[in-house]
Structure formats: structure tokens, C-alpha cells
Amino acid sequence: MSRQKYQVQLQCQPLAASDAEGIARSLSQSFPVTGFRCNEAAVLIDLESRFPLAYGALKDLADLVIDRATELNLRLLSAVIQQVDLGPEALSVEPLGGRLSRIIARTLGRTLGIKRYTPVMYFYQNMVIDLQLAARVNNRQMKPVAELN
């Protein structure tokens, strides 16, 4: 079974390397953190799980980041949890069709290290934007109701 990878990208002010390490350490107590990187403007925290994270786990992850940033007196400008895919979605080999194209794309994607980042949840200091819920609302088909005369 392939592992599911995620990346949490945070933009905070003011941001020091020790703050980034503190956030990553705090997350690693509850989530499978595999590493983090930091520059002057952003923190990137990598996670890897045996199974896709459920909505509740993603919400808990966002809440934990918000709480930790608040404790460190950081202003969380923006944050996003992204799903990281290697292979089939990152490459397009459609003319071959079906399963063969997915196998080739997956193999090439892993070999070449091509990654695709799909946003799953955006959040800010006091707000979480659920992309799955927004997509469901947009896709909901409303059937007209017959009016009574």
C-alpha cells in the first residue's frame, strides 16, 4: 500500500527558525511529521501517513497549528494543507488510455520526482475554509419544485 503524503504551508509574521521548529515539534506529537523547512516568509511541514487523513484529522491539524501560532504570538497570514501526489495526476499520458497510462505515469512520476500539490484545506488565524464542503455545495443539483396554483 502506498503512503499518503501531505504538506502544511504556513505564512506567519514574525517568523524565526525556532518558531518553525516549535510548530513542527508540536505537530509531531499528534501527527506523522517527516520533516520541515523554513525561510523568512514561510514554513513547510511534511507529513506522511499510511492512510489518507480523514476530514476530522485535517481539521484537528489546522486547529493545532492555529493554537501553536497563537501561543508563539505569531500572526498567521495564511496556511494551506496540501495533498502531495507522485505520478498519475502529475503527468498526462491520456492517448495510451486506461490502466496502462496510469501505470506508466506513476512510474515516470516517481522516477522523475514529479509532484502535484492539491489543496485540501485553507485556514487562517480564526477561520478554516473547507474545500470539500464548498465543492459539495457547488455540485449540488437543485430540482425545481412544482408550484401550487
N, CA, C and O atoms as a GROMACS GRO file, in nm:
protein
  596
    1MET      N    1   0.085  -0.118   0.000
    1MET     CA    2   0.000   0.000   0.000
    1MET      C    3   0.089   0.123   0.000
    1MET      O    4   0.186   0.132   0.075
    2SER      N    5   0.054   0.220  -0.086
    2SER     CA    6   0.134   0.341  -0.093
    2SER      C    7   0.099   0.434   0.023
    2SER      O    8  -0.012   0.434   0.074
    3ARG      N    9   0.195   0.512   0.060
    3ARG     CA   10   0.175   0.606   0.170
    3ARG      C   11   0.119   0.737   0.116
    3ARG      O   12   0.147   0.776   0.003
    4GLN      N   13   0.040   0.803   0.198
    4GLN     CA   14  -0.020   0.931   0.160
    4GLN      C   15   0.064   1.044   0.218
    4GLN      O   16   0.094   1.045   0.337
    5LYS      N   17   0.102   1.138   0.134
    5LYS     CA   18   0.186   1.249   0.178
    5LYS      C   19   0.106   1.378   0.178
    5LYS      O   20   0.022   1.402   0.092
    6TYR      N   21   0.136   1.462   0.277
    6TYR     CA   22   0.074   1.592   0.292
    6TYR      C   23   0.181   1.695   0.320
    6TYR      O   24   0.290   1.661   0.368
    7GLN      N   25   0.151   1.820   0.289
    7GLN     CA   26   0.240   1.930   0.324
    7GLN      C   27   0.155   2.043   0.381
    7GLN      O   28   0.054   2.082   0.323
    8VAL      N   29   0.199   2.096   0.495
    8VAL     CA   30   0.134   2.211   0.556
    8VAL      C   31   0.224   2.330   0.527
    8VAL      O   32   0.342   2.330   0.563
    9GLN      N   33   0.168   2.431   0.461
    9GLN     CA   34   0.244   2.551   0.428
    9GLN      C   35   0.186   2.668   0.506
    9GLN      O   36   0.068   2.699   0.495
   10LEU      N   37   0.271   2.732   0.585
   10LEU     CA   38   0.229   2.842   0.672
   10LEU      C   39   0.304   2.970   0.638
   10LEU      O   40   0.424   2.966   0.612
   11GLN      N   41   0.234   3.081   0.639
   11GLN     CA   42   0.297   3.212   0.629
   11GLN      C   43   0.263   3.288   0.755
   11GLN      O   44   0.147   3.319   0.782
   12CYS      N   45   0.366   3.318   0.834
   12CYS     CA   46   0.348   3.383   0.964
   12CYS      C   47   0.437   3.506   0.973
   12CYS      O   48   0.537   3.517   0.903
   13GLN      N   49   0.399   3.598   1.062
   13GLN     CA   50   0.483   3.712   1.095
   13GLN      C   51   0.480   3.734   1.244
   13GLN      O   52   0.373   3.717   1.302
   14PRO      N   53   0.585   3.768   1.308
   14PRO     CA   54   0.724   3.749   1.266
   14PRO      C   55   0.759   3.601   1.275
   14PRO      O   56   0.700   3.528   1.354
   15LEU      N   57   0.854   3.557   1.196
   15LEU     CA   58   0.887   3.415   1.190
   15LEU      C   59   1.036   3.393   1.212
   15LEU      O   60   1.119   3.450   1.142
   16ALA      N   61   1.068   3.310   1.311
   16ALA     CA   62   1.207   3.271   1.338
   16ALA      C   63   1.218   3.120   1.320
   16ALA      O   64   1.118   3.048   1.327
   17ALA      N   65   1.339   3.073   1.297
   17ALA     CA   66   1.361   2.930   1.277
   17ALA      C   67   1.317   2.850   1.400
   17ALA      O   68   1.266   2.739   1.386
   18SER      N   69   1.336   2.906   1.518
   18SER     CA   70   1.295   2.836   1.640
   18SER      C   71   1.142   2.823   1.648
   18SER      O   72   1.091   2.724   1.700
   19ASP      N   73   1.070   2.923   1.596
   19ASP     CA   74   0.923   2.914   1.592
   19ASP      C   75   0.879   2.802   1.499
   19ASP      O   76   0.788   2.726   1.532
   20ALA      N   77   0.943   2.791   1.383
   20ALA     CA   78   0.910   2.686   1.287
   20ALA      C   79   0.937   2.549   1.348
   20ALA      O   80   0.856   2.457   1.334
   21GLU      N   81   1.048   2.536   1.416
   21GLU     CA   82   1.082   2.409   1.481
   21GLU      C   83   0.981   2.377   1.591
   21GLU      O   84   0.942   2.262   1.607
   22GLY      N   85   0.939   2.478   1.667
   22GLY     CA   86   0.840   2.458   1.773
   22GLY      C   87   0.706   2.411   1.718
   22GLY      O   88   0.642   2.324   1.776
   23ILE      N   89   0.662   2.468   1.605
   23ILE     CA   90   0.537   2.426   1.543
   23ILE      C   91   0.549   2.282   1.493
   23ILE      O   92   0.459   2.201   1.516
   24ALA      N   93   0.660   2.251   1.426
   24ALA     CA   94   0.680   2.114   1.375
   24ALA      C   95   0.687   2.013   1.489
   24ALA      O   96   0.629   1.905   1.480
   25ARG      N   97   0.756   2.047   1.597
   25ARG     CA   98   0.766   1.957   1.712
   25ARG      C   99   0.629   1.935   1.776
   25ARG      O  100   0.596   1.823   1.816
   26SER      N  101   0.552   2.041   1.786
   26SER     CA  102   0.418   2.032   1.843
   26SER      C  103   0.327   1.942   1.758
   26SER      O  104   0.251   1.861   1.811
   27LEU      N  105   0.336   1.956   1.626
   27LEU     CA  106   0.256   1.872   1.538
   27LEU      C  107   0.299   1.726   1.542
   27LEU      O  108   0.217   1.636   1.530
   28SER      N  109   0.429   1.704   1.560
   28SER     CA  110   0.480   1.566   1.558
   28SER      C  111   0.432   1.483   1.677
   28SER      O  112   0.443   1.360   1.675
   29GLN      N  113   0.380   1.548   1.780
   29GLN     CA  114   0.326   1.473   1.894
   29GLN      C  115   0.194   1.404   1.858
   29GLN      O  116   0.158   1.304   1.920
   30SER      N  117   0.123   1.456   1.758
   30SER     CA  118  -0.007   1.401   1.721
   30SER      C  119  -0.015   1.352   1.577
   30SER      O  120  -0.104   1.274   1.542
   31PHE      N  121   0.077   1.397   1.492
   31PHE     CA  122   0.073   1.363   1.350
   31PHE      C  123   0.209   1.313   1.304
   31PHE      O  124   0.311   1.344   1.365
   32PRO      N  125   0.210   1.234   1.195
   32PRO     CA  126   0.336   1.175   1.146
   32PRO      C  127   0.421   1.274   1.065
   32PRO      O  128   0.427   1.266   0.942
   33VAL      N  129   0.486   1.368   1.133
   33VAL     CA  130   0.570   1.469   1.068
   33VAL      C  131   0.700   1.403   1.025
   33VAL      O  132   0.766   1.335   1.104
   34THR      N  133   0.738   1.424   0.898
   34THR     CA  134   0.862   1.365   0.846
   34THR      C  135   0.972   1.468   0.827
   34THR      O  136   1.088   1.431   0.806
   35GLY      N  137   0.938   1.597   0.834
   35GLY     CA  138   1.040   1.700   0.820
   35GLY      C  139   0.976   1.837   0.806
   35GLY      O  140   0.855   1.850   0.790
   36PHE      N  141   1.063   1.939   0.812
   36PHE     CA  142   1.015   2.075   0.792
   36PHE      C  143   1.127   2.160   0.736
   36PHE      O  144   1.245   2.132   0.755
   37ARG      N  145   1.086   2.266   0.666
   37ARG     CA  146   1.179   2.364   0.611
   37ARG      C  147   1.124   2.503   0.642
   37ARG      O  148   1.004   2.521   0.657
   38CYS      N  149   1.214   2.599   0.652
   38CYS     CA  150   1.172   2.733   0.689
   38CYS      C  151   1.256   2.836   0.616
   38CYS      O  152   1.377   2.818   0.599
   39ASN      N  153   1.192   2.944   0.572
   39ASN     CA  154   1.265   3.061   0.525
   39ASN      C  155   1.204   3.183   0.591
   39ASN      O  156   1.125   3.168   0.684
   40GLU      N  157   1.238   3.303   0.546
   40GLU     CA  158   1.190   3.424   0.613
   40GLU      C  159   1.039   3.439   0.609
   40GLU      O  160   0.981   3.501   0.699
   41ALA      N  161   0.974   3.384   0.508
   41ALA     CA  162   0.831   3.408   0.489
   41ALA      C  163   0.742   3.288   0.516
   41ALA      O  164   0.623   3.306   0.546
   42ALA      N  165   0.794   3.167   0.508
   42ALA     CA  166   0.705   3.051   0.516
   42ALA      C  167   0.770   2.932   0.587
   42ALA      O  168   0.892   2.920   0.596
   43VAL      N  169   0.682   2.846   0.636
   43VAL     CA  170   0.722   2.718   0.696
   43VAL      C  171   0.654   2.608   0.616
   43VAL      O  172   0.534   2.615   0.591
   44LEU      N  173   0.730   2.508   0.577
   44LEU     CA  174   0.675   2.391   0.508
   44LEU      C  175   0.696   2.270   0.598
   44LEU      O  176   0.809   2.237   0.633
   45ILE      N  177   0.586   2.204   0.635
   45ILE     CA  178   0.593   2.087   0.722
   45ILE      C  179   0.540   1.968   0.644
   45ILE      O  180   0.428   1.971   0.594
   46ASP      N  181   0.621   1.862   0.634
   46ASP     CA  182   0.584   1.743   0.560
   46ASP      C  183   0.530   1.636   0.653
   46ASP      O  184   0.584   1.614   0.762
   47LEU      N  185   0.422   1.570   0.611
   47LEU     CA  186   0.362   1.460   0.686
   47LEU      C  187   0.346   1.341   0.592
   47LEU      O  188   0.329   1.358   0.471
   48GLU      N  189   0.353   1.222   0.648
   48GLU     CA  190   0.334   1.100   0.569
   48GLU      C  191   0.255   1.001   0.652
   48GLU      O  192   0.290   0.971   0.766
   49SER      N  193   0.147   0.951   0.594
   49SER     CA  194   0.058   0.861   0.665
   49SER      C  195   0.034   0.734   0.583
   49SER      O  196   0.043   0.735   0.461
   50ARG      N  197   0.005   0.626   0.653
   50ARG     CA  198  -0.026   0.501   0.583
   50ARG      C  199  -0.161   0.508   0.514
   50ARG      O  200  -0.184   0.438   0.415
   51PHE      N  201  -0.250   0.591   0.564
   51PHE     CA  202  -0.384   0.605   0.509
   51PHE      C  203  -0.414   0.753   0.488
   51PHE      O  204  -0.354   0.838   0.554
   52PRO      N  205  -0.505   0.786   0.396
   52PRO     CA  206  -0.544   0.927   0.382
   52PRO      C  207  -0.602   0.979   0.513
   52PRO      O  208  -0.674   0.908   0.583
   53LEU      N  209  -0.570   1.104   0.546
   53LEU     CA  210  -0.621   1.164   0.669
   53LEU      C  211  -0.768   1.201   0.650
   53LEU      O  212  -0.806   1.257   0.547
   54ALA      N  213  -0.849   1.169   0.748
   54ALA     CA  214  -0.992   1.199   0.744
   54ALA      C  215  -1.012   1.349   0.767
   54ALA      O  216  -0.923   1.419   0.814
   55TYR      N  217  -1.132   1.396   0.733
   55TYR     CA  218  -1.164   1.537   0.749
   55TYR      C  219  -1.140   1.584   0.893
   55TYR      O  220  -1.082   1.691   0.914
   56GLY      N  221  -1.182   1.506   0.990
   56GLY     CA  222  -1.164   1.543   1.131
   56GLY      C  223  -1.018   1.558   1.167
   56GLY      O  224  -0.982   1.648   1.243
   57ALA      N  225  -0.933   1.472   1.114
   57ALA     CA  226  -0.789   1.481   1.141
   57ALA      C  227  -0.730   1.607   1.078
   57ALA      O  228  -0.646   1.673   1.138
   58LEU      N  229  -0.774   1.640   0.956
   58LEU     CA  230  -0.726   1.762   0.891
   58LEU      C  231  -0.769   1.885   0.969
   58LEU      O  232  -0.691   1.980   0.984
   59LYS      N  233  -0.893   1.884   1.018
   59LYS     CA  234  -0.944   1.996   1.099
   59LYS      C  235  -0.864   2.008   1.229
   59LYS      O  236  -0.828   2.119   1.270
   60ASP      N  237  -0.835   1.894   1.293
   60ASP     CA  238  -0.753   1.894   1.415
   60ASP      C  239  -0.613   1.948   1.387
   60ASP      O  240  -0.557   2.022   1.467
   61LEU      N  241  -0.557   1.910   1.272
   61LEU     CA  242  -0.425   1.959   1.233
   61LEU      C  243  -0.427   2.112   1.218
   61LEU      O  244  -0.337   2.180   1.268
   62ALA      N  245  -0.528   2.164   1.151
   62ALA     CA  246  -0.540   2.309   1.134
   62ALA      C  247  -0.556   2.378   1.269
   62ALA      O  248  -0.493   2.480   1.295
   63ASP      N  249  -0.642   2.323   1.354
   63ASP     CA  250  -0.663   2.382   1.487
   63ASP      C  251  -0.534   2.382   1.569
   63ASP      O  252  -0.505   2.479   1.639
   64LEU      N  253  -0.458   2.275   1.561
   64LEU     CA  254  -0.333   2.266   1.636
   64LEU      C  255  -0.232   2.370   1.587
   64LEU      O  256  -0.162   2.432   1.667
   65VAL      N  257  -0.225   2.390   1.456
   65VAL     CA  258  -0.134   2.492   1.402
   65VAL      C  259  -0.176   2.631   1.448
   65VAL      O  260  -0.093   2.711   1.489
   66ILE      N  261  -0.307   2.659   1.442
   66ILE     CA  262  -0.358   2.789   1.486
   66ILE      C  263  -0.327   2.812   1.634
   66ILE      O  264  -0.282   2.920   1.673
   67ASP      N  265  -0.352   2.710   1.718
   67ASP     CA  266  -0.325   2.722   1.861
   67ASP      C  267  -0.177   2.747   1.889
   67ASP      O  268  -0.142   2.832   1.971
   68ARG      N  269  -0.091   2.673   1.821
   68ARG     CA  270   0.053   2.686   1.844
   68ARG      C  271   0.103   2.823   1.797
   68ARG      O  272   0.186   2.885   1.864
   69ALA      N  273   0.052   2.870   1.683
   69ALA     CA  274   0.092   3.003   1.635
   69ALA      C  275   0.048   3.111   1.732
   69ALA      O  276   0.121   3.208   1.756
   70THR      N  277  -0.071   3.096   1.790
   70THR     CA  278  -0.121   3.192   1.888
   70THR      C  279  -0.034   3.192   2.014
   70THR      O  280  -0.002   3.298   2.067
   71GLU      N  281   0.005   3.072   2.060
   71GLU     CA  282   0.092   3.061   2.178
   71GLU      C  283   0.227   3.130   2.155
   71GLU      O  284   0.285   3.187   2.248
   72LEU      N  285   0.276   3.124   2.031
   72LEU     CA  286   0.406   3.183   1.998
   72LEU      C  287   0.394   3.330   1.959
   72LEU      O  288   0.493   3.392   1.918
   73ASN      N  289   0.274   3.387   1.972
   73ASN     CA  290   0.247   3.526   1.934
   73ASN      C  291   0.281   3.555   1.789
   73ASN      O  292   0.335   3.660   1.756
   74LEU      N  293   0.248   3.460   1.702
   74LEU     CA  294   0.268   3.477   1.558
   74LEU      C  295   0.136   3.514   1.494
   74LEU      O  296   0.030   3.466   1.535
   75ARG      N  297   0.141   3.600   1.394
   75ARG     CA  298   0.021   3.631   1.317
   75ARG      C  299   0.020   3.539   1.197
   75ARG      O  300   0.106   3.550   1.109
   76LEU      N  301  -0.077   3.449   1.191
   76LEU     CA  302  -0.088   3.352   1.083
   76LEU      C  303  -0.157   3.419   0.965
   76LEU      O  304  -0.279   3.437   0.965
   77LEU      N  305  -0.079   3.456   0.864
   77LEU     CA  306  -0.132   3.527   0.748
   77LEU      C  307  -0.213   3.434   0.658
   77LEU      O  308  -0.322   3.469   0.613
   78SER      N  309  -0.159   3.316   0.631
   78SER     CA  310  -0.230   3.217   0.551
   78SER      C  311  -0.168   3.081   0.574
   78SER      O  312  -0.051   3.070   0.610
   79ALA      N  313  -0.247   2.980   0.553
   79ALA     CA  314  -0.198   2.842   0.568
   79ALA      C  315  -0.281   2.752   0.478
   79ALA      O  316  -0.398   2.778   0.451
   80VAL      N  317  -0.218   2.647   0.432
   80VAL     CA  318  -0.287   2.550   0.347
   80VAL      C  319  -0.232   2.411   0.377
   80VAL      O  320  -0.112   2.392   0.397
   81ILE      N  321  -0.323   2.314   0.379
   81ILE     CA  322  -0.283   2.173   0.388
   81ILE      C  323  -0.300   2.119   0.247
   81ILE      O  324  -0.408   2.127   0.188
   82GLN      N  325  -0.192   2.063   0.193
   82GLN     CA  326  -0.194   2.012   0.056
   82GLN      C  327  -0.166   1.863   0.055
   82GLN      O  328  -0.083   1.814   0.132
   83GLN      N  329  -0.234   1.792  -0.033
   83GLN     CA  330  -0.206   1.652  -0.055
   83GLN      C  331  -0.099   1.646  -0.164
   83GLN      O  332  -0.110   1.714  -0.266
   84VAL      N  333   0.004   1.565  -0.144
   84VAL     CA  334   0.115   1.555  -0.238
   84VAL      C  335   0.103   1.422  -0.311
   84VAL      O  336   0.103   1.315  -0.249
   85ASP      N  337   0.093   1.429  -0.445
   85ASP     CA  338   0.081   1.308  -0.526
   85ASP      C  339   0.203   1.296  -0.616
   85ASP      O  340   0.252   1.395  -0.671
   86LEU      N  341   0.250   1.175  -0.630
   86LEU     CA  342   0.356   1.144  -0.725
   86LEU      C  343   0.294   1.065  -0.839
   86LEU      O  344   0.224   0.967  -0.816
   87GLY      N  345   0.320   1.108  -0.960
   87GLY     CA  346   0.282   1.024  -1.071
   87GLY      C  347   0.158   1.057  -1.148
   87GLY      O  348   0.154   1.160  -1.216
   88PRO      N  349   0.054   0.972  -1.140
   88PRO     CA  350  -0.052   0.977  -1.240
   88PRO      C  351  -0.119   1.112  -1.259
   88PRO      O  352  -0.148   1.151  -1.372
   89GLU      N  353  -0.144   1.185  -1.152
   89GLU     CA  354  -0.209   1.314  -1.166
   89GLU      C  355  -0.110   1.420  -1.211
   89GLU      O  356  -0.149   1.522  -1.268
   90ALA      N  357   0.019   1.397  -1.186
   90ALA     CA  358   0.119   1.497  -1.221
   90ALA      C  359   0.156   1.490  -1.369
   90ALA      O  360   0.200   1.589  -1.427
   91LEU      N  361   0.138   1.374  -1.429
   91LEU     CA  362   0.170   1.356  -1.570
   91LEU      C  363   0.044   1.322  -1.648
   91LEU      O  364  -0.048   1.260  -1.594
   92SER      N  365   0.040   1.361  -1.772
   92SER     CA  366  -0.076   1.329  -1.855
   92SER      C  367  -0.030   1.240  -1.970
   92SER      O  368   0.047   1.285  -2.055
   93VAL      N  369  -0.076   1.116  -1.974
   93VAL     CA  370  -0.043   1.022  -2.080
   93VAL      C  371  -0.174   0.965  -2.134
   93VAL      O  372  -0.185   0.844  -2.154
   94GLU      N  373  -0.271   1.048  -2.155
   94GLU     CA  374  -0.406   1.007  -2.193
   94GLU      C  375  -0.416   0.928  -2.323
   94GLU      O  376  -0.497   0.836  -2.330
   95PRO      N  377  -0.337   0.957  -2.428
   95PRO     CA  378  -0.356   0.883  -2.553
   95PRO      C  379  -0.340   0.732  -2.538
   95PRO      O  380  -0.398   0.656  -2.615
   96LEU      N  381  -0.262   0.688  -2.440
   96LEU     CA  382  -0.245   0.545  -2.420
   96LEU      C  383  -0.370   0.482  -2.361
   96LEU      O  384  -0.400   0.365  -2.389
   97GLY      N  385  -0.443   0.556  -2.281
   97GLY     CA  386  -0.571   0.510  -2.230
   97GLY      C  387  -0.562   0.418  -2.110
   97GLY      O  388  -0.473   0.334  -2.100
   98GLY      N  389  -0.658   0.435  -2.020
   98GLY     CA  390  -0.685   0.346  -1.910
   98GLY      C  391  -0.572   0.315  -1.815
   98GLY      O  392  -0.492   0.401  -1.779
   99ARG      N  393  -0.569   0.189  -1.776
   99ARG     CA  394  -0.478   0.143  -1.671
   99ARG      C  395  -0.331   0.154  -1.710
   99ARG      O  396  -0.247   0.189  -1.627
  100LEU      N  397  -0.301   0.125  -1.837
  100LEU     CA  398  -0.163   0.132  -1.884
  100LEU      C  399  -0.108   0.273  -1.867
  100LEU      O  400   0.006   0.290  -1.824
  101SER      N  401  -0.187   0.374  -1.901
  101SER     CA  402  -0.139   0.512  -1.888
  101SER      C  403  -0.113   0.548  -1.743
  101SER      O  404  -0.017   0.619  -1.713
  102ARG      N  405  -0.199   0.500  -1.651
  102ARG     CA  406  -0.178   0.528  -1.508
  102ARG      C  407  -0.051   0.463  -1.457
  102ARG      O  408   0.023   0.523  -1.379
  103ILE      N  409  -0.023   0.339  -1.500
  103ILE     CA  410   0.097   0.268  -1.457
  103ILE      C  411   0.222   0.340  -1.508
  103ILE      O  412   0.317   0.361  -1.434
  104ILE      N  413   0.221   0.379  -1.636
  104ILE     CA  414   0.336   0.449  -1.694
  104ILE      C  415   0.356   0.584  -1.626
  104ILE      O  416   0.468   0.620  -1.591
  105ALA      N  417   0.247   0.658  -1.607
  105ALA     CA  418   0.256   0.790  -1.545
  105ALA      C  419   0.307   0.779  -1.402
  105ALA      O  420   0.391   0.858  -1.360
  106ARG      N  421   0.258   0.681  -1.326
  106ARG     CA  422   0.301   0.663  -1.187
  106ARG      C  423   0.450   0.631  -1.182
  106ARG      O  424   0.522   0.688  -1.101
  107THR      N  425   0.495   0.541  -1.270
  107THR     CA  426   0.636   0.501  -1.273
  107THR      C  427   0.724   0.620  -1.312
  107THR      O  428   0.826   0.646  -1.246
  108LEU      N  429   0.686   0.691  -1.417
  108LEU     CA  430   0.765   0.808  -1.459
  108LEU      C  431   0.763   0.917  -1.352
  108LEU      O  432   0.866   0.979  -1.325
  109GLY      N  433   0.647   0.940  -1.292
  109GLY     CA  434   0.636   1.043  -1.189
  109GLY      C  435   0.726   1.015  -1.072
  109GLY      O  436   0.792   1.107  -1.022
  110ARG      N  437   0.732   0.892  -1.028
  110ARG     CA  438   0.819   0.857  -0.914
  110ARG      C  439   0.965   0.862  -0.955
  110ARG      O  440   1.050   0.908  -0.879
  111THR      N  441   0.995   0.814  -1.075
  111THR     CA  442   1.134   0.813  -1.122
  111THR      C  443   1.187   0.956  -1.138
  111THR      O  444   1.299   0.985  -1.097
  112LEU      N  445   1.106   1.043  -1.197
  112LEU     CA  446   1.150   1.180  -1.221
  112LEU      C  447   1.126   1.272  -1.102
  112LEU      O  448   1.174   1.385  -1.100
  113GLY      N  449   1.053   1.223  -1.002
  113GLY     CA  450   1.028   1.304  -0.884
  113GLY      C  451   0.926   1.414  -0.906
  113GLY      O  452   0.928   1.517  -0.838
  114ILE      N  453   0.836   1.394  -1.001
  114ILE     CA  454   0.734   1.495  -1.030
  114ILE      C  455   0.626   1.487  -0.924
  114ILE      O  456   0.574   1.379  -0.895
  115LYS      N  457   0.592   1.603  -0.867
  115LYS     CA  458   0.491   1.607  -0.760
  115LYS      C  459   0.378   1.699  -0.800
  115LYS      O  460   0.397   1.797  -0.872
  116ARG      N  461   0.261   1.666  -0.752
  116ARG     CA  462   0.144   1.751  -0.771
  116ARG      C  463   0.087   1.784  -0.634
  116ARG      O  464   0.063   1.694  -0.554
  117TYR      N  465   0.066   1.912  -0.607
  117TYR     CA  466   0.013   1.957  -0.478
  117TYR      C  467  -0.133   1.995  -0.497
  117TYR      O  468  -0.166   2.085  -0.575
  118THR      N  469  -0.222   1.927  -0.423
  118THR     CA  470  -0.365   1.954  -0.430
  118THR      C  471  -0.410   2.011  -0.297
  118THR      O  472  -0.404   1.942  -0.196
  119PRO      N  473  -0.454   2.137  -0.294
  119PRO     CA  474  -0.502   2.195  -0.167
  119PRO      C  475  -0.623   2.120  -0.114
  119PRO      O  476  -0.716   2.091  -0.189
  120VAL      N  477  -0.620   2.089   0.014
  120VAL     CA  478  -0.730   2.018   0.079
  120VAL      C  479  -0.806   2.112   0.173
  120VAL      O  480  -0.928   2.106   0.183
  121MET      N  481  -0.731   2.199   0.242
  121MET     CA  482  -0.793   2.290   0.337
  121MET      C  483  -0.709   2.416   0.352
  121MET      O  484  -0.587   2.409   0.371
  122TYR      N  485  -0.773   2.530   0.342
  122TYR     CA  486  -0.709   2.658   0.371
  122TYR      C  487  -0.752   2.702   0.510
  122TYR      O  488  -0.865   2.675   0.551
  123PHE      N  489  -0.663   2.768   0.583
  123PHE     CA  490  -0.704   2.822   0.712
  123PHE      C  491  -0.621   2.943   0.747
  123PHE      O  492  -0.509   2.962   0.698
  124TYR      N  493  -0.678   3.025   0.835
  124TYR     CA  494  -0.617   3.149   0.881
  124TYR      C  495  -0.626   3.150   1.032
  124TYR      O  496  -0.668   3.051   1.092
  125GLN      N  497  -0.590   3.258   1.095
  125GLN     CA  498  -0.588   3.266   1.241
  125GLN      C  499  -0.723   3.226   1.302
  125GLN      O  500  -0.725   3.149   1.398
  126ASN      N  501  -0.832   3.276   1.252
  126ASN     CA  502  -0.962   3.248   1.312
  126ASN      C  503  -1.061   3.187   1.214
  126ASN      O  504  -1.182   3.191   1.239
  127MET      N  505  -1.014   3.129   1.105
  127MET     CA  506  -1.106   3.080   1.005
  127MET      C  507  -1.047   2.959   0.932
  127MET      O  508  -0.928   2.956   0.900
  128VAL      N  509  -1.132   2.859   0.906
  128VAL     CA  510  -1.094   2.742   0.829
  128VAL      C  511  -1.188   2.735   0.709
  128VAL      O  512  -1.310   2.744   0.725
  129ILE      N  513  -1.132   2.720   0.590
  129ILE     CA  514  -1.213   2.709   0.469
  129ILE      C  515  -1.207   2.564   0.422
  129ILE      O  516  -1.101   2.513   0.386
  130ASP      N  517  -1.321   2.499   0.424
  130ASP     CA  518  -1.329   2.359   0.388
  130ASP      C  519  -1.356   2.346   0.238
  130ASP      O  520  -1.467   2.375   0.193
  131LEU      N  521  -1.256   2.302   0.161
  131LEU     CA  522  -1.273   2.291   0.018
  131LEU      C  523  -1.368   2.179  -0.021
  131LEU      O  524  -1.439   2.191  -0.121
  132GLN      N  525  -1.368   2.070   0.056
  132GLN     CA  526  -1.458   1.960   0.024
  132GLN      C  527  -1.604   2.003   0.040
  132GLN      O  528  -1.687   1.971  -0.046
  133LEU      N  529  -1.634   2.074   0.146
  133LEU     CA  530  -1.770   2.121   0.168
  133LEU      C  531  -1.811   2.220   0.059
  133LEU      O  532  -1.923   2.214   0.009
  134ALA      N  533  -1.721   2.309   0.023
  134ALA     CA  534  -1.750   2.407  -0.083
  134ALA      C  535  -1.778   2.337  -0.215
  134ALA      O  536  -1.868   2.377  -0.289
  135ALA      N  537  -1.701   2.232  -0.246
  135ALA     CA  538  -1.722   2.158  -0.371
  135ALA      C  539  -1.857   2.087  -0.369
  135ALA      O  540  -1.927   2.083  -0.471
  136ARG      N  541  -1.894   2.030  -0.255
  136ARG     CA  542  -2.023   1.963  -0.245
  136ARG      C  543  -2.138   2.061  -0.266
  136ARG      O  544  -2.236   2.029  -0.333
  137VAL      N  545  -2.126   2.180  -0.208
  137VAL     CA  546  -2.232   2.280  -0.223
  137VAL      C  547  -2.244   2.323  -0.369
  137VAL      O  548  -2.355   2.337  -0.420
  138ASN      N  549  -2.130   2.343  -0.436
  138ASN     CA  550  -2.133   2.384  -0.576
  138ASN      C  551  -2.187   2.275  -0.668
  138ASN      O  552  -2.247   2.306  -0.771
  139ASN      N  553  -2.166   2.149  -0.634
  139ASN     CA  554  -2.210   2.038  -0.719
  139ASN      C  555  -2.352   1.993  -0.692
  139ASN      O  556  -2.407   1.914  -0.768
  140ARG      N  557  -2.412   2.042  -0.587
  140ARG     CA  558  -2.547   2.000  -0.552
  140ARG      C  559  -2.644   2.050  -0.657
  140ARG      O  560  -2.648   2.170  -0.688
  141GLN      N  561  -2.722   1.960  -0.712
  141GLN     CA  562  -2.821   1.995  -0.812
  141GLN      C  563  -2.954   2.018  -0.745
  141GLN      O  564  -3.004   1.930  -0.675
  142MET      N  565  -3.012   2.134  -0.765
  142MET     CA  566  -3.141   2.166  -0.709
  142MET      C  567  -3.249   2.132  -0.812
  142MET      O  568  -3.247   2.183  -0.924
  143LYS      N  569  -3.343   2.048  -0.775
  143LYS     CA  570  -3.454   2.014  -0.863
  143LYS      C  571  -3.567   2.114  -0.838
  143LYS      O  572  -3.600   2.145  -0.724
  144PRO      N  573  -3.625   2.163  -0.946
  144PRO     CA  574  -3.735   2.258  -0.926
  144PRO      C  575  -3.856   2.190  -0.862
  144PRO      O  576  -3.886   2.074  -0.889
  145VAL      N  577  -3.922   2.263  -0.780
  145VAL     CA  578  -4.043   2.213  -0.713
  145VAL      C  579  -4.163   2.272  -0.786
  145VAL      O  580  -4.166   2.392  -0.813
  146ALA      N  581  -4.260   2.189  -0.816
  146ALA     CA  582  -4.380   2.237  -0.884
  146ALA      C  583  -4.457   2.331  -0.792
  146ALA      O  584  -4.478   2.302  -0.674
  147GLU      N  585  -4.498   2.443  -0.847
  147GLU     CA  586  -4.574   2.540  -0.768
  147GLU      C  587  -4.722   2.504  -0.769
  147GLU      O  588  -4.776   2.459  -0.869
  148LEU      N  589  -4.783   2.525  -0.656
  148LEU     CA  590  -4.928   2.503  -0.647
  148LEU      C  591  -4.998   2.631  -0.690
  148LEU      O  592  -4.958   2.741  -0.653
  149ASN      N  593  -5.104   2.615  -0.768
  149ASN     CA  594  -5.181   2.732  -0.812
  149ASN      C  595  -5.291   2.763  -0.717
  149ASN      O  596  -5.366   2.858  -0.738
   0.00000   0.00000   0.00000
